[in-house]
């Protein structure tokens, strides 16, 4: 992955470009999940959603590697990188909320919680907390996408529904929602050390 990042850098590929590719994958994932509830062949769309989530995970990794190969980004570059991620988060989770056996309100709540956790992370980075420290928490982008991919795989396998009192997609959204709330709390507490002290 590092070699790939170096190769992309030599061709002039920036982290903003990778973020846009990630946004496209996130949008495709959201629509794939949405179509699981509309199609006669839901497993096909579960598979497409899972693949898009896995590819977006690769984009996130590449974005982080490219970030370290560039000088300190400007506010405009940070905005250009963050906006596609937020769009991707929203569309993916809202689309997942409309998936087969899922819940649209849980999808919306999870999307809002994910966006707010990213907002707190951005504040932490701007306050000098460091990208790694500001991105801490039990439900990061990586964790959310990995959980959605695993859930998609479980839906493809088609586990017997009588084993669960709550549908698997809804369980995944509850985990994401509660995990994002915990992540916001953890990041906010760590952010206090980097806020200007009142005299």
C-alpha positions as CSV (number, residue, x, y, z in Angstrom):
1,X,0.0,0.0,0.0
2,X,2.9,2.4,0.8
3,X,4.5,1.6,-2.6
4,X,1.2,2.3,-4.3
5,X,0.9,5.6,-2.4
6,X,4.4,6.6,-3.5
7,X,3.6,5.7,-7.1
8,X,0.4,7.7,-7.0
9,X,2.3,10.7,-5.6
10,X,4.8,10.6,-8.4
11,X,1.8,10.8,-10.9
12,X,0.5,13.9,-9.1
13,X,-2.4,12.1,-7.3
14,X,-3.4,14.0,-4.2
15,X,-5.4,12.9,-1.1
16,X,-8.2,15.1,-2.3
17,X,-8.5,13.0,-5.5
18,X,-8.5,9.8,-3.4
19,X,-11.2,11.3,-1.2
20,X,-13.4,12.0,-4.3
21,X,-13.0,8.4,-5.4
22,X,-14.0,7.3,-1.9
23,X,-17.1,9.6,-2.1
24,X,-18.1,7.9,-5.3
25,X,-17.7,4.5,-3.7
26,X,-19.7,5.6,-0.7
27,X,-22.5,6.9,-2.9
28,X,-22.5,3.6,-4.8
29,X,-22.5,1.6,-1.6
30,X,-25.5,3.6,-0.3
31,X,-27.6,3.0,-3.5
32,X,-26.6,-0.6,-3.5
33,X,-27.9,-1.1,0.0
34,X,-31.0,0.9,-0.9
35,X,-31.7,-1.5,-3.8
36,X,-31.6,-4.6,-1.6
37,X,-35.1,-3.7,-0.4
38,X,-36.3,-3.1,-4.0
39,X,-34.7,-5.9,-6.0
40,X,-35.7,-9.5,-6.6
41,X,-32.1,-10.4,-6.2
42,X,-31.0,-8.6,-3.0
43,X,-27.8,-10.7,-2.5
44,X,-26.4,-9.1,-5.7
45,X,-26.8,-5.6,-4.2
46,X,-25.5,-6.7,-0.8
47,X,-22.4,-8.0,-2.6
48,X,-22.0,-4.7,-4.5
49,X,-22.4,-2.7,-1.3
50,X,-19.9,-4.9,0.5
51,X,-17.4,-4.4,-2.3
52,X,-17.8,-0.7,-2.4
53,X,-17.2,-0.5,1.4
54,X,-14.0,-2.6,1.1
55,X,-12.7,-0.4,-1.7
56,X,-13.5,2.7,0.3
57,X,-11.5,1.3,3.1
58,X,-8.6,1.0,0.7
59,X,-9.1,4.7,-0.3
60,X,-9.1,5.7,3.4
61,X,-5.8,3.9,3.9
62,X,-4.3,5.5,0.7
63,X,-5.6,8.9,1.8
64,X,-3.8,8.6,5.1
65,X,-0.5,7.6,3.4
66,X,-0.8,10.4,0.8
67,X,-1.5,12.9,3.6
68,X,1.9,12.1,5.2
69,X,3.7,12.6,2.0
70,X,2.6,16.2,1.6
71,X,3.4,19.3,3.6
72,X,0.9,20.6,6.1
73,X,-2.4,21.1,4.3
74,X,-4.2,24.4,4.0
75,X,-7.7,25.0,5.3
76,X,-9.0,24.8,1.7
77,X,-7.3,21.4,1.2
78,X,-8.7,20.1,4.5
79,X,-12.2,21.2,3.4
80,X,-11.7,19.6,-0.1
81,X,-10.8,16.3,1.6
82,X,-13.4,16.4,4.4
83,X,-16.5,17.3,2.4
84,X,-16.4,14.2,0.1
85,X,-16.0,12.0,3.2
86,X,-19.0,13.5,4.9
87,X,-21.1,13.1,1.8
88,X,-20.0,9.5,1.5
89,X,-20.8,8.8,5.2
90,X,-24.3,10.3,4.9
91,X,-25.3,8.5,1.7
92,X,-23.8,5.1,2.7
93,X,-25.6,5.0,6.1
94,X,-28.9,6.6,5.0
95,X,-28.9,4.1,2.1
96,X,-28.2,1.3,4.5
97,X,-31.2,2.5,6.6
98,X,-33.4,1.8,3.6
99,X,-31.9,-1.7,3.0
100,X,-33.8,-4.9,3.3
101,X,-34.8,-5.5,7.0
102,X,-33.2,-2.2,8.1
103,X,-34.7,1.0,9.5
104,X,-34.6,4.4,7.8
105,X,-34.7,6.4,11.1
106,X,-31.7,4.4,12.5
107,X,-29.9,5.0,9.2
108,X,-30.5,8.7,9.5
109,X,-29.5,8.9,13.2
110,X,-26.3,6.9,12.5
111,X,-25.4,9.2,9.6
112,X,-25.8,12.3,11.8
113,X,-23.8,10.7,14.6
114,X,-21.0,9.8,12.2
115,X,-20.9,13.3,10.7
116,X,-20.8,14.8,14.2
117,X,-18.0,12.5,15.2
118,X,-16.0,13.6,12.1
119,X,-16.8,17.3,13.0
120,X,-15.2,16.8,16.4
121,X,-12.2,15.1,14.8
122,X,-11.7,18.0,12.4
123,X,-11.8,20.5,15.4
124,X,-9.2,18.3,17.1
125,X,-6.9,18.4,14.1
126,X,-7.2,22.1,13.7
127,X,-6.5,22.6,17.4
128,X,-3.2,20.6,17.1
129,X,-4.3,17.3,18.6
130,X,-2.7,15.4,15.8
131,X,-4.6,13.4,13.2
132,X,-4.1,10.1,14.9
133,X,-5.1,11.3,18.3
134,X,-8.1,13.2,17.0
135,X,-9.3,10.1,15.1
136,X,-9.5,7.9,18.2
137,X,-12.6,6.2,19.4
138,X,-14.5,2.9,19.1
139,X,-16.4,3.7,15.9
140,X,-14.2,5.4,13.3
141,X,-14.8,5.4,9.6
142,X,-12.8,2.2,9.3
143,X,-14.9,0.4,12.0
144,X,-18.2,1.6,10.4
145,X,-17.3,0.4,6.9
146,X,-15.9,-2.9,8.2
147,X,-19.1,-3.5,10.1
148,X,-21.3,-2.7,7.1
149,X,-19.2,-5.1,5.0
150,X,-19.5,-7.9,7.6
151,X,-23.2,-7.2,7.8
152,X,-23.5,-7.5,4.1
153,X,-21.7,-10.8,4.1
154,X,-24.1,-12.1,6.8
155,X,-27.0,-11.1,4.6
156,X,-25.5,-12.8,1.6
157,X,-25.0,-16.0,3.7
158,X,-28.7,-15.6,4.7
159,X,-28.6,-16.7,8.4
160,X,-31.9,-18.0,9.7
161,X,-33.9,-15.0,10.9
162,X,-35.3,-16.9,13.9
163,X,-31.9,-16.7,15.6
164,X,-32.3,-12.9,16.0
165,X,-35.1,-11.0,17.6
166,X,-33.8,-7.9,15.8
167,X,-32.9,-7.9,12.1
168,X,-29.1,-8.0,11.5
169,X,-29.0,-4.7,9.6
170,X,-30.7,-2.9,12.5
171,X,-28.3,-4.5,15.0
172,X,-25.5,-3.1,12.9
173,X,-27.0,0.4,12.8
174,X,-27.5,0.3,16.6
175,X,-23.9,-0.6,17.1
176,X,-22.8,2.2,14.8
177,X,-25.1,4.8,16.4
178,X,-24.0,3.9,20.0
179,X,-20.4,3.6,18.9
180,X,-20.4,7.0,17.3
181,X,-22.0,8.6,20.4
182,X,-19.2,7.0,22.5
183,X,-16.6,8.2,19.9
184,X,-17.9,11.8,20.1
185,X,-17.7,11.8,23.9
186,X,-14.1,10.4,23.9
187,X,-12.9,12.8,21.2
188,X,-14.6,15.8,22.9
189,X,-12.9,15.0,26.3
190,X,-9.5,14.7,24.6
191,X,-10.1,17.9,22.8
192,X,-10.4,19.8,26.0
193,X,-6.6,19.5,26.5
194,X,-6.1,21.5,23.2
195,X,-8.7,24.2,23.8
196,X,-7.4,27.7,24.8
197,X,-7.4,28.1,28.5
198,X,-9.6,31.0,29.9
199,X,-7.7,33.4,32.1
